[in-house]
Amino acid sequence: MVINLSKNNSLVNQFVSEIRDIKIQKDRLRFRRNIERIGEIAAYEISKTMEFSNRTFETPLGTIGIPVLKEHPILGTILRAGLPLHNGLLNYFDQSDNAFISAYRHHHADGTFEIKLEYMASSSIENKILIVADPMLATGHSMALTLQEVFKLGKPKHTHIVSVIASEAGIEKVRNSIDNFTLWTGAIDKELNAMAYIVPGLGDAGDLAYGEKIQQ
């Protein structure tokens, strides 16, 4: 299932517009905060799909039954660009265990690249709800490789993928690589350019959030 959060008018459209705007995105703090906000909105929407159980709480004046989450999801992020989005999810699922994955594009002199995954730290995901954050779902290869590696640790009950912008090609790649997932994205763009960046997209999310990196 693919859920485009900007399909219906909401504050998501406002935040996505500012993230895309070449003038506004020069403000790194605002750029990171807008991505974080989309993570918070995604967390709220995902929570509606989860199981709740009624618990009794004592107040200074009595007791009351309130439905609360039965279990907290595992929150995973692809470093480094995924950190602001991850923070947004963690702001809402604040009792969750976390997973961190280092996956990146290793560029070659001829302009091609391969996806390398060098580090992963995670608690058990067996029969848990897993939420994985990566702001740009471009070719989908990083996400597919990441999830294939994560699934070696166990089989989650369900996997949610959260992105700010996804390409149609990236969505199709994930569909062909894994099953039993839901994608939540702030927008869907049709094109990828020759460098496999989303068009119109927003540029390099990691560089905009944390500064330009030396290419490897």
C-alpha positions in Angstrom: 0.0 0.0 0.0 1.2 3.5 -0.9 -0.1 6.5 0.9 0.6 10.0 -0.5 0.2 12.3 2.4 -0.1 15.4 0.1 -2.9 13.9 -2.0 -5.4 15.8 0.2 -4.7 19.4 1.2 -3.0 19.6 4.6 0.0 21.1 6.3 2.1 18.4 4.6 1.8 20.4 1.4 3.1 23.5 3.2 6.1 21.7 4.7 6.9 19.9 1.4 6.8 23.2 -0.5 9.3 24.8 1.9 11.6 21.8 1.7 11.6 22.0 -2.1 12.0 25.8 -2.3 15.6 26.6 -3.3 15.6 29.8 -1.3 14.0 28.5 1.9 16.0 25.3 2.0 19.2 27.3 2.4 18.1 27.6 6.1 19.4 24.3 7.3 17.6 24.5 10.7 14.3 25.1 8.9 15.0 22.4 6.3 15.7 19.8 9.1 12.7 20.9 11.1 10.3 20.7 8.2 11.5 17.1 7.5 11.1 16.4 11.2 7.5 17.7 11.0 6.7 15.3 8.2 8.0 12.5 10.3 5.7 13.6 13.1 2.7 13.7 10.8 3.6 10.2 9.5 3.9 8.9 13.0 0.5 10.2 13.9 -1.1 8.6 10.7 0.7 5.3 11.3 -0.5 5.2 14.9 -4.1 5.0 13.6 -3.3 1.6 12.0 -1.9 0.1 15.2 -3.4 -1.9 18.0 -4.6 -0.2 21.2 -5.7 -1.6 24.5 -7.7 0.1 27.3 -5.8 0.9 30.5 -7.0 2.5 33.7 -5.2 5.6 34.9 -5.4 7.3 38.2 -5.8 11.1 38.2 -5.8 13.4 41.3 -9.6 13.2 41.3 -10.4 9.7 40.2 -9.7 7.0 37.6 -10.3 6.8 33.8 -9.9 4.2 31.1 -7.8 5.4 28.1 -6.9 3.4 25.0 -3.0 3.3 24.6 -0.6 1.5 22.2 -0.3 -2.2 22.9 3.3 -2.1 21.7 5.7 0.5 20.4 7.3 0.0 16.9 10.9 -0.4 16.1 12.2 2.8 14.4 14.9 2.4 11.8 16.7 5.0 9.8 19.2 5.1 6.9 22.1 7.3 7.9 22.7 10.2 7.5 19.9 11.9 5.6 17.3 10.0 7.5 18.1 11.5 10.9 15.6 14.5 10.8 12.8 12.2 9.6 13.7 9.7 12.3 13.7 12.4 15.0 10.1 13.3 13.9 9.0 9.7 14.3 10.8 9.4 17.6 9.2 12.5 19.0 5.8 10.7 18.8 6.9 7.0 19.3 9.1 8.1 22.2 9.3 4.8 23.9 10.5 2.9 20.8 13.7 0.9 20.3 15.8 2.1 17.4 17.8 0.7 14.5 20.5 2.5 12.5 21.7 1.5 9.1 24.6 2.9 7.1 23.7 2.6 3.4 25.1 4.9 0.8 25.9 5.4 -2.9 29.5 4.5 -3.8 30.1 6.5 -7.0 32.4 5.4 -9.8 34.5 7.5 -12.2 32.1 6.7 -15.1 29.2 8.2 -13.3 27.6 4.9 -12.2 27.2 3.9 -8.5 26.5 0.9 -6.3 24.8 0.8 -2.9 27.0 -0.2 0.0 25.8 -1.2 3.4 28.5 -1.1 6.0 26.9 -0.9 9.4 23.7 -1.8 11.2 22.6 -1.8 14.8 19.2 -3.0 15.8 17.2 -4.7 18.5 15.0 -7.7 17.6 12.4 -7.0 15.0 10.8 -10.5 15.1 7.0 -10.1 15.0 7.3 -6.4 15.7 6.1 -3.4 13.7 9.0 -1.8 11.9 9.2 1.7 10.6 12.1 2.7 8.4 12.8 6.3 7.5 14.7 7.6 4.4 13.7 11.0 3.1 14.3 10.3 -0.6 13.1 7.1 -2.2 14.8 7.5 -5.6 15.8 4.3 -7.3 14.6 2.2 -4.3 17.9 0.2 -4.3 19.0 1.5 -0.9 15.7 0.7 0.7 15.4 -2.7 -0.9 19.0 -3.6 0.2 18.5 -2.2 3.7 15.3 -4.2 4.3 16.8 -7.4 2.9 19.6 -7.1 5.4 17.3 -6.1 8.3 15.0 -9.0 7.6 17.9 -11.3 8.4 17.4 -10.3 12.0 13.8 -11.5 12.0 10.4 -11.2 10.3 8.5 -8.1 11.3 4.7 -8.2 11.8 4.5 -5.3 9.3 6.9 -2.8 7.7 6.2 0.9 7.3 8.5 3.0 5.0 8.4 6.8 5.5 9.8 9.2 3.0 9.5 12.9 2.2 9.5 12.4 -1.6 9.4 9.1 -3.5 9.8 8.4 -7.2 7.5 6.1 -9.1 10.5 4.0 -10.1 11.6 3.7 -6.4 8.1 2.6 -5.4 8.1 -0.1 -8.1 11.5 -1.3 -7.0 10.4 -1.7 -3.4 7.2 -3.4 -4.5 9.3 -6.0 -6.5 11.7 -6.6 -3.6 9.6 -6.9 -0.4 6.1 -7.7 0.6 3.8 -6.8 3.5 4.7 -3.1 3.6 3.1 0.3 3.6 4.8 3.4 2.2 4.0 6.8 3.6 5.4 9.7 1.6 5.0 13.5 1.5 4.9 13.5 -2.4 5.4 11.3 -5.4 7.5 12.5 -8.4 7.6 10.8 -11.8 11.2 11.3 -13.0 14.7 10.4 -12.2 17.6 12.2 -13.9 20.8 10.6 -15.3 22.4 10.7 -11.9 19.4 8.9 -10.4 18.1 11.9 -8.4 14.4 12.6 -8.2 13.1 15.4 -10.5 11.9 17.9 -9.5 12.7 16.5 -6.1 14.6 18.8 -3.7 18.3 18.0 -4.3 20.5 16.0 -1.9 18.6 15.8 1.4 21.7 14.8 3.4 23.8 17.7 2.0 21.0 20.2 2.6 20.6 19.0 6.2 24.2 18.6 7.2 26.6 20.0 4.6 28.2 18.7 1.4 30.2 15.5 1.7 33.3 14.3 -0.1 32.2 11.8 -2.7 33.4 8.2 -2.1 
